[in-house]
Amino acid sequence: MKETIKIFLKHNWFKIILIIIVLKVVGGAFYWYEWRPSQIRKDCYNIARDKAIEKAGTVTGDRKFAKDDYDTYYKWCLEKYGL
């Protein structure tokens, strides 16, 4: 069994390395263009909402805030994290 694996690797090493490189490139592109931006948007939504509520100074516990404040904080956050 070990000999079969050694022979397979000996004859197909270039293909295996090429497949590993392609998988790393595809995985890196997925992370950079899909996963990372969606996580930044999700985090910025929460940050902007919390800051807008804090600025509104709601003491009664209701979660109301000004849309303009939210938009300002959201855009600031996106710029801060590189989107």
N, C-alpha and C positions, 0 to 999 in steps of 0.2 A: 504493500500500500504506500509506504513512504517513497519507494522508488518511483511509483507512478506519479506522485505529486512532484517529486524532483524533476522528472522528465518533462512533465507538463509545464512547470515553471521555467525550465531551461529553454523550452521551445517558444514559450508565449510571454516572456518577461516584458517585451516591448508593449504588447497589447495591454497587459495588466497595468503597467505604469501609465500608459495613455488613458485608460479608463479611470484610474485614480485621479489623474490631473483634470480630466473633463468633469468628474463628479465634484471635485473641489471648486472648480470655476463656476459650475452651475449652482452649487450650494452657496457660494459667496455672493453671486449675483442675486439669488433669491433673498438672502439675508439683507443685502444692501438696498435693494429696490422694492421689496415687499414687506418683510417682517419689521425692519427697523423703522420705516416711516409710519407704519400702522401703530407701533408701540409709542412713538413720539406723539402722534396725534391723540392717542388715548390718554397719555399722561398730561399733555397740554390741555385737553378738555377738562380734566379734573383740577389742574392747577388754576386755570382761568376761572372756572366756576367758583372755586374756593376763594380766590382773591377778590372776585367781583362781589361775592356775598359778604366778605369781610369789609370791603369798601362801603357797601351799602349800610353796614352797621345794624343789621337786623338782630335785635335783642330778643324778640318774641319767639324766635325759633323757626319762623317760616323761612323758606329758602328762596326768597325773591331777590333779584338783583337787576341792574340796568344792563340791557343788551349791549349798549355801546361800551360799557366797562368790560364786559365779557369779551367782546370782539378785540378790544385793545390788548388785553392780557393774553388772549389766544394767539394773536399775531406776534406779540413780543416773544412768547414762549417758542413758537415755531422757528422764529429767526434765531433765538438763542441756541436751539438744538440742531440747527442746520437744515431746516426744510424751507 
